[in-house]
């Protein structure tokens, strides 16, 4: 429940941060996070090397963490303080 409330609190910020990503990073992020594809599947779908998928996803995650001030809305408060 706490994670859901936390996620809703950053929904607008997260949506803006995702929209601001370069298309190549956004595509990889959405294919992994929403479609549940593996890195290999994303590489095939986008016709890019595996390493490119990994680096694009890493860059996208860093940008999103910065946009959310280092917080992860999927962790509840107890996990955040561990």
C-alpha positions as a printed NumPy array, in Angstrom:
array([[  0.   ,   0.   ,   0.   ],
       [  2.782,   2.442,   0.922],
       [  4.554,   1.749,  -2.38 ],
       [  1.363,   2.534,  -4.298],
       [  0.903,   5.83 ,  -2.479],
       [  4.564,   6.708,  -3.029],
       [  4.337,   5.862,  -6.745],
       [  1.238,   8.016,  -7.149],
       [  3.07 ,  10.918,  -5.529],
       [  5.709,  10.963,  -8.263],
       [  3.479,   9.985, -11.171],
       [  3.602,  13.356, -12.919],
       [  7.314,  13.814, -12.356],
       [  8.01 ,  10.296, -13.583],
       [  5.847,  10.749, -16.687],
       [  7.657,  13.997, -17.553],
       [ 11.063,  12.39 , -16.971],
       [ 10.185,   9.446, -19.225],
       [  8.883,  11.79 , -21.911],
       [ 12.123,  13.791, -21.735],
       [ 14.317,  10.74 , -22.395],
       [ 15.811,  10.369, -25.858],
       [ 13.599,   8.037, -27.907],
       [ 16.277,   5.332, -28.008],
       [ 16.474,   5.211, -24.191],
       [ 12.715,   5.493, -23.732],
       [ 12.082,   2.62 , -26.156],
       [ 14.461,   0.32 , -24.282],
       [ 13.057,   1.337, -20.891],
       [  9.46 ,   0.73 , -21.917],
       [ 10.196,  -2.582, -23.623],
       [ 11.958,  -3.879, -20.507],
       [  9.768,  -2.319, -17.803],
       [  6.315,  -2.479, -19.375],
       [  6.525,  -5.202, -21.996],
       [  8.717,  -7.395, -19.817],
       [ 11.139,  -8.229, -22.61 ],
       [ 14.613,  -9.529, -21.852],
       [ 17.665,  -7.579, -22.974],
       [ 18.156, -10.124, -25.769],
       [ 14.557,  -9.683, -26.927],
       [ 14.883,  -5.897, -26.873],
       [ 18.128,  -6.117, -28.844],
       [ 16.377,  -8.217, -31.494],
       [ 13.286,  -5.995, -31.579],
       [ 15.342,  -2.819, -32.021],
       [ 18.063,  -4.436, -34.12 ],
       [ 20.848,  -3.236, -31.823],
       [ 23.594,  -5.103, -29.938],
       [ 22.941,  -6.452, -26.43 ],
       [ 25.473,  -3.995, -24.977],
       [ 23.601,  -1.07 , -26.513],
       [ 20.414,  -2.176, -24.77 ],
       [ 22.246,  -2.412, -21.468],
       [ 23.885,   1.026, -21.777],
       [ 20.678,   2.755, -22.917],
       [ 18.73 ,   1.252, -20.031],
       [ 21.437,   2.227, -17.557],
       [ 21.423,   5.827, -18.823],
       [ 17.62 ,   5.988, -18.698],
       [ 17.528,   4.667, -15.126],
       [ 20.125,   7.209, -13.986],
       [ 18.127,  10.06 , -15.525],
       [ 14.912,   8.853, -13.914],
       [ 16.563,   8.5  , -10.501],
       [ 17.885,  12.068, -10.813],
       [ 14.43 ,  13.325, -11.808],
       [ 12.978,  11.606,  -8.732],
       [ 15.726,  12.973,  -6.47 ],
       [ 17.226,   9.517,  -6.005],
       [ 14.044,   7.893,  -4.757],
       [ 12.522,   4.666,  -5.964],
       [  8.721,   4.891,  -5.776],
       [  8.457,   1.098,  -5.816],
       [ 10.149,   0.74 ,  -2.433],
       [  8.069,   1.233,   0.658],
       [  9.321,   3.477,   3.453],
       [ 10.742,   0.588,   5.482],
       [ 12.87 ,  -0.651,   2.568],
       [ 14.107,   2.872,   1.846],
       [ 15.697,   3.179,   5.306],
       [ 17.548,  -0.153,   5.251]])
